[in-house]
Amino acid sequence: MLRQALRRCAGLPSAAARSAVVRSWTALPIAQARVASLARTPTTFKSIGYASRLYSSEAAVVEAQPTEETAPGEIVNFADLSQVGVHRNLLDAITKDMRYESMTPVQSKTINPALKGTDIVAQAKTGTGKTLAFLLPLLQRMIEEDPTLATRSASRSARSDDIRGIILSPTRELAEQIATEARRLTKYTGLVVQSAVGGTHKATMLRQTQRQGCHLLVATPGRLNDLLQDPRSGIEAPNLAALVLDEADRMLDVGFEQELADITRCLPSQSEKTRQTMLVSATIPDDVIRLARTMVRPDDFEFVQTISENESLTHDRVPQHMVPLHSWNNVFPSLFELIDRESAKAAEDRSLPMFKAIVYFNTTALVEMAAELGYQRRRNGLMKIPTFSIQSQLSQNQRTKAADLFRNTRTGVLFSSDVTARGMDFPNVTHVIQVDSPRDRESYIHRLGRTARQNKGGEGWLLLPPTSVGSARKLLRGLPLQPNKSLESSDFDNEEGADKVSKYHQEVKDLAQSVPGKMLGSAYTSIFGNATSQREELVTDLNVWATAGLGLSEPPPVSYSWARNQGLLHCGLNVQDQAARQDDRVDREDRFRHNDRREPRRRDQHRSSDPFAEMGRRVRRDGPGSGRANRDNRDRGSRGSRGSREFRDSSF
């Protein structure tokens, strides 16, 4: 805004007149705030680390205190952005088509500083409008550098080797969602938006991009790196104006650090072409700070904190129920009882929103099994609402179709893995149901973030098998989880020989007869990948589930090598390789004769075969304060929030 005012003043007839205009402009409160912010002392990366420790999404759940939503002088209405030079064609799409009037706190805190052209490191949780918060400044910067892009005719001269803006997202679904939002926002301009994600046909994408051109490319890191490394792709960005990394912590979690480094090397350096970089992340751990050091200008950036000190990443208004289960045998009966009960409740009471749920599992195999059981329930008339599934083994077209169908349905159930847990916007989700203890605390929080979006209500449910209770207690300490024993199927003992069988247990057993045996076996073995303790007890529990719950004549067979790698050779698994069993018998006899030298070595081999178990042993050995995550958990537990006390004092 200051730069534009000075440019306007340059056309005045005298220096005195220009000075008078500048003085009168800076007398306005908004201008005073702008000038003050332009004169700020650059924030250091050290301060980001300090602030992230204070305000991380891993902070304890504490009573919210009133905070000031906006700083003095911040613009909070989209229409008023015209005062700072945002192009009318972008604002018309927001105010007239999208019908947005006021910014969310995240949008006002991010858009205002980003429009100054400085680099941004923003800590923002999902479901708060952060996509628009980085899209608008990015598009505005592209138009400022080349005003012709605001006109519709610009689309006719777009080229694939002159990309002006890039947005990186960790998942295909989120990238496609961002691209869709960008196309809505650029409706009245000539900006051409393309997407490049894994799981789609590369040649088809390239033909479309080379034919239509591209100004803004929304991509996943793996696919973009592939395109930039391929000299025949025609994808280049010599005049790149802006780069956005959305869900930066998630990108690093899933192993994209090397791809991000390779992408940076393929882009023009800051000395060749100055660009604005915006890095958005729900959490700011050390690896995100390390990434920021390599991509953000240290002398010209702002750390935008959109999560207040006393704000929890999980919404306080979202009830969170924890259902302790008698066995894995109770998982699907309890799940279907919960779905039936909550959907019937919504159908009977018109004042309630239509039931719409996402059910999260830790493994693809369990998602596949749940989807098949859900399909069989509908086919047999046991459930009337539609079901959908999304997991990594589906093609991108299948995942996109399922996401679109679930997004547009008024009621239904989506069975999903973590591919939809971050950033995905499914409107009007009333329930998030999580089965088994999540892999980490952030997964639980981000899954829960799919409900209660846009100031709407929602509920969270966690179904916990007995062998997962201990790990969940440590992982989720401080969150306001309340034990809930309202589901009859949760505590029912349905082992073989029981006098009676509950309705939902019998239903699941009958439906399982139509599920392919290979699918049941894959689900069975996949559960061990998330278990780092009580593994022998887990074998016993899963064997009961397989026989009494699913009606199998014996537990699913596993190979000798798989059982050996899991360290579970003699724990009751149904190992099928007879020759391997004989070898194992001979080996055990040999160990008996030479146990003084060979036994310790084989024990170490079993110990190192499961990195998750080894990690757990190190944590237990080094104590609760040894690692960053444990320090965070210790801090959360020591803050004494009402939620954490309830969690610790409950039977859970």
Secondary structure, DSSP 4 states (H G I P E B T S, - for coil): -HHHHHHHHTTSS-HHHHHHHHHHHHTSHHHHHHHHHHTPPPPPHHHHHHHHHHH-TTS---------SS-TT---BGGGGGGGT--HHHHHIIIIIS---BPPHHHHHHHHHHTTT-EEEEE--TTSSHHHHHHHHHHHHHHHH-GGGGSGGGGGG--TT---EEEE-SSHHHHHHHHHHHHHHTTTS---EEEE-TTS-HHHHHHHHHHH--SEEEE-HHHHHHHHH-TTS----TT--EEEESSHHHHHHTT-HHHHHHHHHHSPPTTTS--EEEEEES---HHHHHHHHHHS-TTSEEEEE-S-TT--SS-TTS-EEEEE-S-GGGHHHHHHHHHHHHHHHHHH-TTSPPPEEEEE-SSHHHHHHHHHHHHHHHHTTS--S-EEEE-TTS-HHHHHHHHHHHHH-SSEEEEE-GGGSSS---TT--EEEEES--SSHHHHHHHHTTSS-TT---EEEEEE-GGGHHHHHHHTTTS-EEE----GGGS----TT-S---HHHHHHHHHHTTS-HHHHHHHHHHGGGG--S-HHHHHHHHHHIIIIIT--SSPPEE-HHHHHHHT-TTSS-EE--HHHHHHHHHHHHHHHHTHHHHHHHHHHHHHHT-HHHHHHHHHHHH-TTSSHHHHHHHHHHHT--HHHHHHHHS--
